[in-house]
Protein backbone atom coordinates (compact mmCIF):
# COMPACT_ATOMS: atom_id res chain seq x y z
CA UNK A 1 0.00 0.00 0.00
CA UNK A 2 1.16 3.50 -0.75
CA UNK A 3 0.48 6.76 1.04
CA UNK A 4 2.29 9.51 2.88
CA UNK A 5 2.77 9.41 6.65
CA UNK A 6 1.42 5.90 6.95
CA UNK A 7 2.00 4.19 10.31
CA UNK A 8 4.75 1.63 10.73
CA UNK A 9 2.14 -1.06 11.25
CA UNK A 10 -0.91 -1.59 9.07
CA UNK A 11 -3.58 -4.02 10.10
CA UNK A 12 -6.24 -6.00 8.31
CA UNK A 13 -9.49 -6.07 10.25
CA UNK A 14 -11.36 -9.24 9.29
CA UNK A 15 -14.97 -9.46 10.44
CA UNK A 16 -15.76 -13.17 10.44
CA UNK A 17 -12.19 -14.43 10.62
CA UNK A 18 -12.22 -17.91 12.11
CA UNK A 19 -13.31 -20.08 9.19
CA UNK A 20 -14.16 -20.14 5.50
CA UNK A 21 -13.48 -17.14 3.31
CA UNK A 22 -12.58 -14.78 6.14
CA UNK A 23 -9.96 -17.19 7.47
CA UNK A 24 -8.43 -17.66 4.02
CA UNK A 25 -8.30 -13.89 3.47
CA UNK A 26 -6.59 -13.31 6.82
CA UNK A 27 -3.86 -15.77 5.90
CA UNK A 28 -3.46 -14.37 2.38
CA UNK A 29 -3.11 -10.70 3.32
CA UNK A 30 -0.61 -11.56 6.05
CA UNK A 31 1.62 -12.93 3.28
CA UNK A 32 0.83 -10.27 0.69
CA UNK A 33 0.86 -7.30 1.12
CA UNK A 34 2.10 -8.23 4.61
CA UNK A 35 -0.56 -6.92 6.98
CA UNK A 36 -0.96 -7.75 10.63
CA UNK A 37 -4.36 -9.27 11.38
CA UNK A 38 -6.98 -8.39 13.96
CA UNK A 39 -10.16 -10.37 13.65
CA UNK A 40 -13.60 -10.78 15.17
CA UNK A 41 -15.38 -14.13 15.23
CA UNK A 42 -18.25 -15.75 17.10
CA UNK A 43 -16.15 -18.55 18.59
CA UNK A 44 -17.88 -21.36 16.70
CA UNK A 45 -14.70 -22.70 15.08
CA UNK A 46 -11.92 -22.58 17.70
CA UNK A 47 -9.63 -25.05 15.92
CA UNK A 48 -9.85 -23.11 12.66
CA UNK A 49 -9.19 -19.84 14.54
CA UNK A 50 -6.02 -21.35 16.01
CA UNK A 51 -4.91 -22.31 12.52
CA UNK A 52 -5.39 -18.74 11.33
CA UNK A 53 -3.24 -17.50 14.19
CA UNK A 54 -0.51 -20.02 13.39
CA UNK A 55 -0.41 -19.23 9.68
CA UNK A 56 -0.35 -15.46 10.21
CA UNK A 57 2.47 -15.76 12.73
CA UNK A 58 4.40 -18.03 10.38
CA UNK A 59 4.25 -15.18 7.84
CA UNK A 60 6.01 -12.96 10.38
CA UNK A 61 2.93 -10.88 11.22
CA UNK A 62 1.09 -10.15 14.42
CA UNK A 63 -2.38 -11.57 14.96
CA UNK A 64 -5.02 -10.84 17.59
CA UNK A 65 -8.44 -12.48 17.47
CA UNK A 66 -11.45 -11.50 19.54
CA UNK A 67 -14.63 -13.47 20.21
CA UNK A 68 -17.70 -11.36 19.55
CA UNK A 69 -20.58 -10.93 17.13
CA UNK A 70 -19.52 -8.12 14.81
CA UNK A 71 -22.81 -8.27 12.92
CA UNK A 72 -24.98 -7.17 15.83
CA UNK A 73 -25.31 -3.36 15.98
CA UNK A 74 -25.25 -3.27 19.78
CA UNK A 75 -21.85 -5.03 19.81
CA UNK A 76 -20.00 -2.85 17.32
CA UNK A 77 -18.81 -0.11 19.70
CA UNK A 78 -17.28 -2.63 22.11
CA UNK A 79 -15.68 -4.63 19.29
CA UNK A 80 -14.31 -1.45 17.72
CA UNK A 81 -12.81 -0.36 21.04
CA UNK A 82 -11.00 -3.69 21.25
CA UNK A 83 -9.72 -3.28 17.71
CA UNK A 84 -8.44 0.23 18.40
CA UNK A 85 -6.54 -0.97 21.45
CA UNK A 86 -4.72 -3.35 19.13
CA UNK A 87 -4.17 -1.19 16.06
CA UNK A 88 -4.00 2.26 17.55
CA UNK A 89 -5.08 5.39 15.70
CA UNK A 90 -5.08 5.13 11.91
CA UNK A 91 -3.85 1.57 11.96
CA UNK A 92 -6.54 -0.24 9.93
CA UNK A 93 -5.39 -0.45 6.33
CA UNK A 94 -7.96 -3.03 5.27
CA UNK A 95 -11.40 -4.00 6.53
CA UNK A 96 -13.02 -7.14 5.15
CA UNK A 97 -16.69 -7.75 5.93
CA UNK A 98 -17.03 -11.55 5.81
CA UNK A 99 -20.07 -12.02 8.01
CA UNK A 100 -22.76 -14.61 7.41
CA UNK A 101 -26.00 -15.17 9.26
CA UNK A 102 -28.82 -15.06 6.76
CA UNK A 103 -32.15 -16.85 6.86
CA UNK A 104 -33.57 -18.76 3.91
CA UNK A 105 -37.25 -19.26 3.22
CA UNK A 106 -40.11 -17.47 1.48
CA UNK A 107 -41.94 -14.19 1.89
CA UNK A 108 -45.40 -15.82 1.78
CA UNK A 109 -46.40 -18.62 4.12
CA UNK A 110 -47.50 -21.00 1.37
CA UNK A 111 -44.83 -23.60 2.13
CA UNK A 112 -44.59 -23.32 5.89
CA UNK A 113 -41.26 -21.49 5.82
CA UNK A 114 -42.23 -17.83 5.75
CA UNK A 115 -39.68 -15.37 7.14
CA UNK A 116 -40.32 -13.99 10.60
CA UNK A 117 -39.78 -10.29 11.24
CA UNK A 118 -36.78 -11.07 13.42
CA UNK A 119 -35.19 -12.92 10.51
CA UNK A 120 -35.48 -9.80 8.36
CA UNK A 121 -33.76 -7.76 11.06
CA UNK A 122 -31.01 -10.30 11.73
CA UNK A 123 -30.22 -10.91 8.06
CA UNK A 124 -30.03 -7.23 7.15
CA UNK A 125 -28.04 -6.32 10.28
CA UNK A 126 -25.49 -9.06 9.70
CA UNK A 127 -25.11 -8.96 5.92
CA UNK A 128 -25.75 -5.30 5.08
CA UNK A 129 -26.25 -2.76 7.86
CA UNK A 130 -23.17 -3.84 9.80
CA UNK A 131 -20.94 -2.97 6.84
CA UNK A 132 -22.15 0.64 6.96
CA UNK A 133 -22.01 0.74 10.76
CA UNK A 134 -18.42 -0.49 10.83
CA UNK A 135 -17.35 1.90 8.07
CA UNK A 136 -18.76 4.87 9.96
CA UNK A 137 -17.33 3.73 13.29
CA UNK A 138 -13.83 3.25 11.87
CA UNK A 139 -13.96 6.71 10.31
CA UNK A 140 -15.40 8.49 13.33
CA UNK A 141 -12.89 6.90 15.70
CA UNK A 142 -9.98 7.81 13.38
CA UNK A 143 -8.99 4.19 12.96
CA UNK A 144 -8.52 4.12 9.17
CA UNK A 145 -4.97 4.34 7.85
CA UNK A 146 -4.17 6.45 4.80
CA UNK A 147 -5.62 5.01 1.60
CA UNK A 148 -7.51 2.35 3.56
CA UNK A 149 -9.53 -0.29 1.73
CA UNK A 150 -12.98 -1.41 2.88
CA UNK A 151 -14.22 -4.56 1.20
CA UNK A 152 -17.56 -6.32 1.39
CA UNK A 153 -18.13 -9.84 0.08
CA UNK A 154 -21.15 -10.55 -2.09
CA UNK A 155 -22.56 -12.93 -4.68
CA UNK A 156 -24.76 -12.84 -7.78
CA UNK A 157 -28.04 -13.30 -5.91
CA UNK A 158 -28.93 -9.61 -6.00
CA UNK A 159 -29.23 -9.92 -9.80
CA UNK A 160 -30.96 -13.30 -9.94
CA UNK A 161 -33.74 -15.28 -8.28
CA UNK A 162 -32.92 -18.45 -6.35
CA UNK A 163 -36.10 -20.04 -4.92
CA UNK A 164 -35.56 -19.58 -1.14
CA UNK A 165 -32.85 -16.90 -1.02
CA UNK A 166 -34.95 -13.75 -1.37
CA UNK A 167 -33.88 -12.29 1.96
CA UNK A 168 -30.20 -12.92 1.23
CA UNK A 169 -30.60 -11.28 -2.19
CA UNK A 170 -32.33 -8.24 -0.69
CA UNK A 171 -29.58 -7.80 1.92
CA UNK A 172 -26.87 -8.12 -0.73
CA UNK A 173 -28.64 -5.50 -2.86
CA UNK A 174 -28.62 -3.14 0.14
CA UNK A 175 -24.94 -3.90 0.70
CA UNK A 176 -24.20 -2.90 -2.89
CA UNK A 177 -25.90 0.47 -2.43
CA UNK A 178 -24.08 1.09 0.85
CA UNK A 179 -20.74 0.41 -0.85
CA UNK A 180 -21.46 2.85 -3.67
CA UNK A 181 -22.40 5.72 -1.38
CA UNK A 182 -19.60 5.01 1.10
CA UNK A 183 -17.15 4.96 -1.81
CA UNK A 184 -18.04 8.58 -2.49
CA UNK A 185 -18.12 9.72 1.13
CA UNK A 186 -14.97 7.92 2.29
CA UNK A 187 -13.28 8.57 -1.05
CA UNK A 188 -13.13 12.21 -0.05
CA UNK A 189 -10.75 11.11 2.73
CA UNK A 190 -8.59 9.01 0.40
CA UNK A 191 -10.13 5.62 1.16
CA UNK A 192 -11.59 2.98 -1.18
CA UNK A 193 -14.81 0.97 -0.75
CA UNK A 194 -15.63 -2.01 -2.95
CA UNK A 195 -17.51 -5.29 -3.11
CA UNK A 196 -16.01 -8.55 -4.29
CA UNK A 197 -18.58 -10.79 -5.97
CA UNK A 198 -17.62 -14.43 -6.19
CA UNK A 199 -19.37 -17.74 -6.75
CA UNK A 200 -20.13 -20.67 -4.51
CA UNK A 201 -17.19 -21.81 -2.43
CA UNK A 202 -17.14 -24.62 0.08
CA UNK A 203 -16.97 -23.34 3.66
CA UNK A 204 -17.99 -24.87 7.00
CA UNK A 205 -21.18 -22.81 6.92
CA UNK A 206 -22.10 -24.07 3.44
CA UNK A 207 -21.33 -27.67 4.40
CA UNK A 208 -23.51 -27.41 7.51
CA UNK A 209 -26.49 -25.88 5.71
CA UNK A 210 -26.44 -28.03 2.59
CA UNK A 211 -25.21 -31.46 3.63
CA UNK A 212 -23.21 -33.93 1.49
CA UNK A 213 -25.92 -34.82 -1.05
CA UNK A 214 -26.78 -31.22 -1.86
CA UNK A 215 -23.08 -30.36 -2.07
CA UNK A 216 -22.56 -33.14 -4.61
CA UNK A 217 -25.41 -31.73 -6.73
CA UNK A 218 -23.97 -28.24 -6.41
CA UNK A 219 -20.59 -29.45 -7.58
CA UNK A 220 -22.11 -31.14 -10.63
CA UNK A 221 -24.12 -28.05 -11.57
CA UNK A 222 -21.12 -25.77 -11.21
CA UNK A 223 -18.95 -28.05 -13.35
CA UNK A 224 -21.49 -27.53 -16.14
CA UNK A 225 -22.14 -23.85 -15.53
CA UNK A 226 -18.64 -22.44 -15.03
CA UNK A 227 -16.43 -22.30 -18.15
CA UNK A 228 -13.46 -23.66 -16.16
CA UNK A 229 -15.49 -26.76 -15.31
CA UNK A 230 -15.14 -26.52 -11.54
CA UNK A 231 -16.07 -24.49 -8.49
CA UNK A 232 -13.69 -21.82 -7.30
CA UNK A 233 -11.89 -22.06 -3.98
CA UNK A 234 -11.64 -19.79 -0.95
CA UNK A 235 -7.89 -19.61 -1.58
CA UNK A 236 -8.48 -18.10 -5.03
CA UNK A 237 -10.80 -15.50 -3.53
CA UNK A 238 -8.27 -14.72 -0.80
CA UNK A 239 -5.38 -14.26 -3.24
CA UNK A 240 -7.41 -11.72 -5.19
CA UNK A 241 -8.14 -9.80 -1.98
CA UNK A 242 -4.36 -9.51 -1.60
CA UNK A 243 -4.32 -7.77 -4.97
CA UNK A 244 -7.10 -5.39 -3.94
CA UNK A 245 -5.28 -4.61 -0.67
CA UNK A 246 -2.03 -3.74 -2.45
CA UNK A 247 -0.88 -0.92 -4.68
CA UNK A 248 -2.37 -2.56 -7.79
CA UNK A 249 -5.88 -2.24 -6.33
CA UNK A 250 -5.65 1.42 -5.40
CA UNK A 251 -7.92 2.71 -8.18
CA UNK A 252 -10.89 0.42 -7.56
CA UNK A 253 -13.64 2.39 -5.83
CA UNK A 254 -17.39 1.90 -5.62
CA UNK A 255 -17.08 -1.24 -7.72
CA UNK A 256 -18.79 -4.60 -7.50
CA UNK A 257 -15.96 -6.68 -8.91
CA UNK A 258 -17.06 -9.83 -10.74
CA UNK A 259 -14.77 -12.65 -9.66
CA UNK A 260 -17.20 -15.47 -10.41
CA UNK A 261 -15.23 -17.07 -13.24
CA UNK A 262 -18.17 -16.60 -15.59
CA UNK A 263 -20.63 -18.30 -13.24
CA UNK A 264 -23.76 -16.69 -14.71
CA UNK A 265 -22.77 -16.63 -18.39
CA UNK A 266 -24.46 -19.96 -19.09
CA UNK A 267 -27.36 -19.55 -16.69
CA UNK A 268 -30.10 -19.30 -19.31
CA UNK A 269 -28.33 -21.79 -21.56
CA UNK A 270 -28.64 -24.39 -18.82
CA UNK A 271 -32.30 -23.57 -18.17
CA UNK A 272 -33.32 -23.60 -21.81
CA UNK A 273 -31.14 -26.39 -23.20
CA UNK A 274 -33.15 -29.39 -24.52
CA UNK A 275 -33.22 -32.68 -22.63
C-alpha positions as CSV (number, residue, x, y, z in Angstrom):
1,X,0.0,0.0,0.0
2,X,1.2,3.5,-0.7
3,X,0.5,6.8,1.0
4,X,2.3,9.5,2.9
5,X,2.8,9.4,6.6
6,X,1.4,5.9,6.9
7,X,2.0,4.2,10.3
8,X,4.8,1.6,10.7
9,X,2.1,-1.1,11.2
10,X,-0.9,-1.6,9.1
11,X,-3.6,-4.0,10.1
12,X,-6.2,-6.0,8.3
13,X,-9.5,-6.1,10.3
14,X,-11.4,-9.2,9.3
15,X,-15.0,-9.5,10.4
16,X,-15.8,-13.2,10.4
17,X,-12.2,-14.4,10.6
18,X,-12.2,-17.9,12.1
19,X,-13.3,-20.1,9.2
20,X,-14.2,-20.1,5.5
21,X,-13.5,-17.1,3.3
22,X,-12.6,-14.8,6.1
23,X,-10.0,-17.2,7.5
24,X,-8.4,-17.7,4.0
25,X,-8.3,-13.9,3.5
26,X,-6.6,-13.3,6.8
27,X,-3.9,-15.8,5.9
28,X,-3.5,-14.4,2.4
29,X,-3.1,-10.7,3.3
30,X,-0.6,-11.6,6.0
31,X,1.6,-12.9,3.3
32,X,0.8,-10.3,0.7
33,X,0.9,-7.3,1.1
34,X,2.1,-8.2,4.6
35,X,-0.6,-6.9,7.0
36,X,-1.0,-7.7,10.6
37,X,-4.4,-9.3,11.4
38,X,-7.0,-8.4,14.0
39,X,-10.2,-10.4,13.7
40,X,-13.6,-10.8,15.2
41,X,-15.4,-14.1,15.2
42,X,-18.3,-15.8,17.1
43,X,-16.1,-18.5,18.6
44,X,-17.9,-21.4,16.7
45,X,-14.7,-22.7,15.1
46,X,-11.9,-22.6,17.7
47,X,-9.6,-25.1,15.9
48,X,-9.8,-23.1,12.7
49,X,-9.2,-19.8,14.5
50,X,-6.0,-21.3,16.0
51,X,-4.9,-22.3,12.5
52,X,-5.4,-18.7,11.3
53,X,-3.2,-17.5,14.2
54,X,-0.5,-20.0,13.4
55,X,-0.4,-19.2,9.7
56,X,-0.4,-15.5,10.2
57,X,2.5,-15.8,12.7
58,X,4.4,-18.0,10.4
59,X,4.2,-15.2,7.8
60,X,6.0,-13.0,10.4
61,X,2.9,-10.9,11.2
62,X,1.1,-10.2,14.4
63,X,-2.4,-11.6,15.0
64,X,-5.0,-10.8,17.6
65,X,-8.4,-12.5,17.5
66,X,-11.4,-11.5,19.5
67,X,-14.6,-13.5,20.2
68,X,-17.7,-11.4,19.6
69,X,-20.6,-10.9,17.1
70,X,-19.5,-8.1,14.8
71,X,-22.8,-8.3,12.9
72,X,-25.0,-7.2,15.8
73,X,-25.3,-3.4,16.0
74,X,-25.3,-3.3,19.8
75,X,-21.8,-5.0,19.8
76,X,-20.0,-2.8,17.3
77,X,-18.8,-0.1,19.7
78,X,-17.3,-2.6,22.1
79,X,-15.7,-4.6,19.3
80,X,-14.3,-1.5,17.7
81,X,-12.8,-0.4,21.0
82,X,-11.0,-3.7,21.2
83,X,-9.7,-3.3,17.7
84,X,-8.4,0.2,18.4
85,X,-6.5,-1.0,21.5
86,X,-4.7,-3.4,19.1
87,X,-4.2,-1.2,16.1
88,X,-4.0,2.3,17.5
89,X,-5.1,5.4,15.7
90,X,-5.1,5.1,11.9
91,X,-3.9,1.6,12.0
92,X,-6.5,-0.2,9.9
93,X,-5.4,-0.5,6.3
94,X,-8.0,-3.0,5.3
95,X,-11.4,-4.0,6.5
96,X,-13.0,-7.1,5.2
97,X,-16.7,-7.8,5.9
98,X,-17.0,-11.6,5.8
99,X,-20.1,-12.0,8.0
100,X,-22.8,-14.6,7.4
101,X,-26.0,-15.2,9.3
102,X,-28.8,-15.1,6.8
103,X,-32.2,-16.8,6.9
104,X,-33.6,-18.8,3.9
105,X,-37.3,-19.3,3.2
106,X,-40.1,-17.5,1.5
107,X,-41.9,-14.2,1.9
108,X,-45.4,-15.8,1.8
109,X,-46.4,-18.6,4.1
110,X,-47.5,-21.0,1.4
111,X,-44.8,-23.6,2.1
112,X,-44.6,-23.3,5.9
113,X,-41.3,-21.5,5.8
114,X,-42.2,-17.8,5.8
115,X,-39.7,-15.4,7.1
116,X,-40.3,-14.0,10.6
117,X,-39.8,-10.3,11.2
118,X,-36.8,-11.1,13.4
119,X,-35.2,-12.9,10.5
120,X,-35.5,-9.8,8.4
121,X,-33.8,-7.8,11.1
122,X,-31.0,-10.3,11.7
123,X,-30.2,-10.9,8.1
124,X,-30.0,-7.2,7.2
125,X,-28.0,-6.3,10.3
126,X,-25.5,-9.1,9.7
127,X,-25.1,-9.0,5.9
128,X,-25.7,-5.3,5.1
129,X,-26.3,-2.8,7.9
130,X,-23.2,-3.8,9.8
131,X,-20.9,-3.0,6.8
132,X,-22.2,0.6,7.0
133,X,-22.0,0.7,10.8
134,X,-18.4,-0.5,10.8
135,X,-17.3,1.9,8.1
136,X,-18.8,4.9,10.0
137,X,-17.3,3.7,13.3
138,X,-13.8,3.2,11.9
139,X,-14.0,6.7,10.3
140,X,-15.4,8.5,13.3
141,X,-12.9,6.9,15.7
142,X,-10.0,7.8,13.4
143,X,-9.0,4.2,13.0
144,X,-8.5,4.1,9.2
145,X,-5.0,4.3,7.9
146,X,-4.2,6.5,4.8
147,X,-5.6,5.0,1.6
148,X,-7.5,2.3,3.6
149,X,-9.5,-0.3,1.7
150,X,-13.0,-1.4,2.9
151,X,-14.2,-4.6,1.2
152,X,-17.6,-6.3,1.4
153,X,-18.1,-9.8,0.1
154,X,-21.2,-10.5,-2.1
155,X,-22.6,-12.9,-4.7
156,X,-24.8,-12.8,-7.8
157,X,-28.0,-13.3,-5.9
158,X,-28.9,-9.6,-6.0
159,X,-29.2,-9.9,-9.8
160,X,-31.0,-13.3,-9.9
161,X,-33.7,-15.3,-8.3
162,X,-32.9,-18.5,-6.4
163,X,-36.1,-20.0,-4.9
164,X,-35.6,-19.6,-1.1
165,X,-32.8,-16.9,-1.0
166,X,-34.9,-13.8,-1.4
167,X,-33.9,-12.3,2.0
168,X,-30.2,-12.9,1.2
169,X,-30.6,-11.3,-2.2
170,X,-32.3,-8.2,-0.7
171,X,-29.6,-7.8,1.9
172,X,-26.9,-8.1,-0.7
173,X,-28.6,-5.5,-2.9
174,X,-28.6,-3.1,0.1
175,X,-24.9,-3.9,0.7
176,X,-24.2,-2.9,-2.9
177,X,-25.9,0.5,-2.4
178,X,-24.1,1.1,0.9
179,X,-20.7,0.4,-0.8
180,X,-21.5,2.9,-3.7
181,X,-22.4,5.7,-1.4
182,X,-19.6,5.0,1.1
183,X,-17.1,5.0,-1.8
184,X,-18.0,8.6,-2.5
185,X,-18.1,9.7,1.1
186,X,-15.0,7.9,2.3
187,X,-13.3,8.6,-1.1
188,X,-13.1,12.2,-0.1
189,X,-10.7,11.1,2.7
190,X,-8.6,9.0,0.4
191,X,-10.1,5.6,1.2
192,X,-11.6,3.0,-1.2
193,X,-14.8,1.0,-0.7
194,X,-15.6,-2.0,-3.0
195,X,-17.5,-5.3,-3.1
196,X,-16.0,-8.6,-4.3
197,X,-18.6,-10.8,-6.0
198,X,-17.6,-14.4,-6.2
199,X,-19.4,-17.7,-6.8
200,X,-20.1,-20.7,-4.5
201,X,-17.2,-21.8,-2.4
202,X,-17.1,-24.6,0.1
203,X,-17.0,-23.3,3.7
204,X,-18.0,-24.9,7.0
205,X,-21.2,-22.8,6.9
206,X,-22.1,-24.1,3.4
207,X,-21.3,-27.7,4.4
208,X,-23.5,-27.4,7.5
209,X,-26.5,-25.9,5.7
210,X,-26.4,-28.0,2.6
211,X,-25.2,-31.5,3.6
212,X,-23.2,-33.9,1.5
213,X,-25.9,-34.8,-1.0
214,X,-26.8,-31.2,-1.9
215,X,-23.1,-30.4,-2.1
216,X,-22.6,-33.1,-4.6
217,X,-25.4,-31.7,-6.7
218,X,-24.0,-28.2,-6.4
219,X,-20.6,-29.4,-7.6
220,X,-22.1,-31.1,-10.6
221,X,-24.1,-28.0,-11.6
222,X,-21.1,-25.8,-11.2
223,X,-19.0,-28.0,-13.3
224,X,-21.5,-27.5,-16.1
225,X,-22.1,-23.9,-15.5
226,X,-18.6,-22.4,-15.0
227,X,-16.4,-22.3,-18.1
228,X,-13.5,-23.7,-16.2
229,X,-15.5,-26.8,-15.3
230,X,-15.1,-26.5,-11.5
231,X,-16.1,-24.5,-8.5
232,X,-13.7,-21.8,-7.3
233,X,-11.9,-22.1,-4.0
234,X,-11.6,-19.8,-0.9
235,X,-7.9,-19.6,-1.6
236,X,-8.5,-18.1,-5.0
237,X,-10.8,-15.5,-3.5
238,X,-8.3,-14.7,-0.8
239,X,-5.4,-14.3,-3.2
240,X,-7.4,-11.7,-5.2
241,X,-8.1,-9.8,-2.0
242,X,-4.4,-9.5,-1.6
243,X,-4.3,-7.8,-5.0
244,X,-7.1,-5.4,-3.9
245,X,-5.3,-4.6,-0.7
246,X,-2.0,-3.7,-2.4
247,X,-0.9,-0.9,-4.7
248,X,-2.4,-2.6,-7.8
249,X,-5.9,-2.2,-6.3
250,X,-5.7,1.4,-5.4
251,X,-7.9,2.7,-8.2
252,X,-10.9,0.4,-7.6
253,X,-13.6,2.4,-5.8
254,X,-17.4,1.9,-5.6
255,X,-17.1,-1.2,-7.7
256,X,-18.8,-4.6,-7.5
257,X,-16.0,-6.7,-8.9
258,X,-17.1,-9.8,-10.7
259,X,-14.8,-12.7,-9.7
260,X,-17.2,-15.5,-10.4
261,X,-15.2,-17.1,-13.2
262,X,-18.2,-16.6,-15.6
263,X,-20.6,-18.3,-13.2
264,X,-23.8,-16.7,-14.7
265,X,-22.8,-16.6,-18.4
266,X,-24.5,-20.0,-19.1
267,X,-27.4,-19.6,-16.7
268,X,-30.1,-19.3,-19.3
269,X,-28.3,-21.8,-21.6
270,X,-28.6,-24.4,-18.8
271,X,-32.3,-23.6,-18.2
272,X,-33.3,-23.6,-21.8
273,X,-31.1,-26.4,-23.2
274,X,-33.2,-29.4,-24.5
275,X,-33.2,-32.7,-22.6
